[in-house]
């Protein structure tokens, strides 16, 4: 008999990485905060040898537009 392995729908992601909460991330606008969240998700997955997390396509599609700042050029 095979033992079933339970895996969370979110791939076992910690709660702060499963859903974007702009209050938890630092940045000048939503795009910078979102980028930090995505980097944290990718680092978490990479550390565990995971190439694609559940919800990655939706997360990338929801990436907000940043504010244009001439001083960043």
C-alpha positions as a Python dict, from the first residue, in 0.01 Angstrom:
ca = {
    (1, 'X'): (0, 0, 0),
    (2, 'X'): (134, 343, -94),
    (3, 'X'): (139, 618, 159),
    (4, 'X'): (-29, 938, 42),
    (5, 'X'): (169, 1253, 65),
    (6, 'X'): (-27, 1567, 147),
    (7, 'X'): (84, 1880, -34),
    (8, 'X'): (-79, 2217, 17),
    (9, 'X'): (-247, 2378, -284),
    (10, 'X'): (2, 2663, -264),
    (11, 'X'): (296, 2422, -290),
    (12, 'X'): (367, 2450, 83),
    (13, 'X'): (453, 2818, 58),
    (14, 'X'): (460, 3014, 383),
    (15, 'X'): (151, 3236, 415),
    (16, 'X'): (346, 3558, 350),
    (17, 'X'): (464, 3418, 16),
    (18, 'X'): (138, 3256, -91),
    (19, 'X'): (-60, 3580, -122),
    (20, 'X'): (77, 3928, -191),
    (21, 'X'): (14, 4174, 92),
    (22, 'X'): (160, 4513, 5),
    (23, 'X'): (184, 4609, 374),
    (24, 'X'): (447, 4338, 433),
    (25, 'X'): (693, 4452, 165),
    (26, 'X'): (901, 4769, 131),
    (27, 'X'): (922, 4984, -179),
    (28, 'X'): (829, 5315, -334),
    (29, 'X'): (525, 5178, -515),
    (30, 'X'): (322, 4862, -571),
    (31, 'X'): (557, 4742, -845),
    (32, 'X'): (865, 4753, -618),
    (33, 'X'): (681, 4581, -332),
    (34, 'X'): (545, 4318, -570),
    (35, 'X'): (892, 4261, -715),
    (36, 'X'): (1031, 4196, -366),
    (37, 'X'): (751, 3948, -301),
    (38, 'X'): (822, 3768, -630),
    (39, 'X'): (1197, 3755, -554),
    (40, 'X'): (1121, 3607, -211),
    (41, 'X'): (891, 3345, -367),
    (42, 'X'): (1154, 3254, -625),
    (43, 'X'): (1431, 3232, -361),
    (44, 'X'): (1212, 3007, -144),
    (45, 'X'): (1137, 2778, -439),
    (46, 'X'): (1498, 2772, -559),
    (47, 'X'): (1623, 2675, -213),
    (48, 'X'): (1394, 2372, -231),
    (49, 'X'): (1472, 2275, -589),
    (50, 'X'): (1128, 2380, -715),
    (51, 'X'): (1124, 2526, -1066),
    (52, 'X'): (763, 2643, -1087),
    (53, 'X'): (534, 2723, -796),
    (54, 'X'): (159, 2681, -814),
    (55, 'X'): (12, 3018, -908),
    (56, 'X'): (330, 3152, -1072),
    (57, 'X'): (157, 3227, -1402),
    (58, 'X'): (-118, 3421, -1227),
    (59, 'X'): (132, 3602, -1005),
    (60, 'X'): (340, 3718, -1303),
    (61, 'X'): (26, 3823, -1491),
    (62, 'X'): (-85, 4036, -1194),
    (63, 'X'): (246, 4227, -1173),
    (64, 'X'): (146, 4595, -1136),
    (65, 'X'): (287, 4875, -1347),
    (66, 'X'): (552, 5085, -1182),
    (67, 'X'): (567, 5461, -1153),
    (68, 'X'): (795, 5627, -1409),
    (69, 'X'): (1071, 5819, -1233),
    (70, 'X'): (1315, 6008, -1457),
    (71, 'X'): (1575, 6000, -1179),
    (72, 'X'): (1592, 5620, -1212),
    (73, 'X'): (1730, 5646, -1566),
}
